[in-house]
């Protein structure tokens, strides 16, 4: 057996020895126990719900990625949902100096995500073309 030289390794070996002193083996088969689901059976769905409840507790609607779309589209939609797109309004709120916060496409309103994707005349025309 190899000699333990560093004090950290010696300390670790002592901790393992203490744990092994309290260990009592017994003659039973090992089994996995999954406690995040009432059925005690693992599923990707229950794990995803658990992770979302921890990581996304501040978001009203959990994120649903569409696997048929490229990742960049999913990320763009996620940023849109959280109002984290670099619109002129959001840049202004963060202290970035701009000549104007108005929409450069139509100049009818302040450039917000809602305006860009819903209210802007050009966006409305594009949505009409896409939906017909």
C-alpha positions as CSV (number, residue, x, y, z in Angstrom):
1,X,0.0,0.0,0.0
2,X,1.2,3.5,-0.9
3,X,2.3,5.8,2.0
4,X,0.2,8.9,2.7
5,X,2.5,11.9,2.7
6,X,0.4,15.1,2.8
7,X,-1.4,16.3,5.9
8,X,-4.6,16.7,3.8
9,X,-4.4,13.1,2.6
10,X,-3.8,11.9,6.2
11,X,-6.9,13.8,7.4
12,X,-9.0,12.3,4.6
13,X,-7.8,8.8,5.4
14,X,-8.7,9.4,9.1
15,X,-12.2,10.6,8.1
16,X,-12.7,7.5,6.0
17,X,-11.5,5.3,8.8
18,X,-14.0,6.9,11.2
19,X,-16.9,6.3,8.8
20,X,-15.8,2.7,8.2
21,X,-15.8,2.0,12.0
22,X,-19.5,2.8,12.1
23,X,-20.3,0.8,9.0
24,X,-22.2,-2.5,9.5
25,X,-22.7,-4.6,6.4
26,X,-25.9,-6.6,6.0
27,X,-27.0,-9.3,3.7
28,X,-29.6,-7.6,1.5
29,X,-29.8,-6.7,-2.1
30,X,-29.0,-3.0,-2.9
31,X,-31.8,-1.0,-4.5
32,X,-32.3,2.5,-5.9
33,X,-34.8,4.8,-4.2
34,X,-36.2,7.8,-6.1
35,X,-38.1,10.1,-3.8
36,X,-39.1,13.0,-6.1
37,X,-42.1,11.1,-7.5
38,X,-44.9,9.5,-5.4
39,X,-44.5,6.3,-7.3
40,X,-40.8,6.2,-6.4
41,X,-40.0,5.5,-10.1
42,X,-37.6,7.7,-11.9
43,X,-38.8,9.6,-15.0
44,X,-37.3,12.4,-17.0
45,X,-40.5,14.3,-16.6
46,X,-40.5,14.3,-12.8
47,X,-36.8,15.2,-12.7
48,X,-37.5,18.1,-15.2
49,X,-40.4,19.4,-13.0
50,X,-38.2,19.2,-9.9
51,X,-35.3,21.1,-11.6
52,X,-37.8,23.7,-13.0
53,X,-39.3,24.2,-9.6
54,X,-35.9,25.0,-8.2
55,X,-34.3,26.9,-11.0
56,X,-37.3,28.7,-12.5
57,X,-39.4,29.4,-9.4
58,X,-39.6,33.1,-10.3
59,X,-41.0,32.5,-13.8
60,X,-44.7,32.0,-14.0
61,X,-44.6,29.7,-17.0
62,X,-41.8,27.1,-17.2
63,X,-39.6,27.1,-20.3
64,X,-40.6,24.6,-22.9
65,X,-37.9,24.1,-25.5
66,X,-39.0,23.1,-29.0
67,X,-36.6,20.4,-30.2
68,X,-37.6,20.9,-33.8
69,X,-36.3,24.5,-33.8
70,X,-32.6,25.6,-33.8
71,X,-31.2,26.3,-30.3
72,X,-30.8,30.0,-31.2
73,X,-34.5,30.3,-31.9
74,X,-35.4,28.7,-28.5
75,X,-33.0,31.1,-26.7
76,X,-34.4,34.1,-28.6
77,X,-37.9,33.1,-27.6
78,X,-36.8,32.6,-24.0
79,X,-35.1,36.1,-23.9
80,X,-38.3,37.6,-25.5
81,X,-40.4,36.0,-22.7
82,X,-38.1,37.4,-20.0
83,X,-37.9,40.8,-21.8
84,X,-34.2,40.5,-22.1
85,X,-33.8,41.4,-25.8
86,X,-31.6,44.5,-26.5
87,X,-34.4,46.8,-27.5
88,X,-33.8,50.5,-27.5
89,X,-36.0,50.7,-24.4
90,X,-34.1,48.0,-22.5
91,X,-30.8,49.6,-23.5
92,X,-32.0,53.0,-22.3
93,X,-33.1,51.5,-18.9
94,X,-29.6,50.0,-18.5
95,X,-28.0,53.5,-19.0
96,X,-26.8,53.1,-22.5
97,X,-27.0,56.5,-24.2
98,X,-29.0,56.4,-27.4
99,X,-30.1,59.2,-29.8
100,X,-33.7,58.0,-29.6
101,X,-35.7,55.2,-28.0
102,X,-38.3,55.3,-30.8
103,X,-38.6,52.4,-33.2
104,X,-36.3,53.0,-36.1
105,X,-38.5,51.0,-38.5
106,X,-41.8,52.9,-38.1
107,X,-41.0,55.7,-35.7
108,X,-44.5,55.4,-34.2
109,X,-43.6,54.2,-30.7
110,X,-40.9,53.4,-28.2
111,X,-39.0,50.3,-29.3
112,X,-40.0,47.6,-26.8
113,X,-40.1,43.8,-27.5
114,X,-43.9,44.0,-27.5
115,X,-43.8,46.8,-30.1
116,X,-41.3,45.1,-32.3
117,X,-43.2,41.8,-32.4
118,X,-46.8,42.9,-32.1
119,X,-47.5,46.6,-32.5
120,X,-45.1,47.8,-35.2
121,X,-46.8,48.2,-38.6
122,X,-44.0,46.4,-40.3
123,X,-44.2,43.5,-37.8
124,X,-47.9,43.3,-38.3
125,X,-47.4,43.1,-42.1
126,X,-44.8,40.3,-41.7
127,X,-47.2,38.4,-39.3
128,X,-49.9,38.6,-42.0
129,X,-47.6,37.3,-44.7
130,X,-46.4,34.4,-42.5
131,X,-49.9,33.4,-41.3
132,X,-51.5,33.3,-44.7
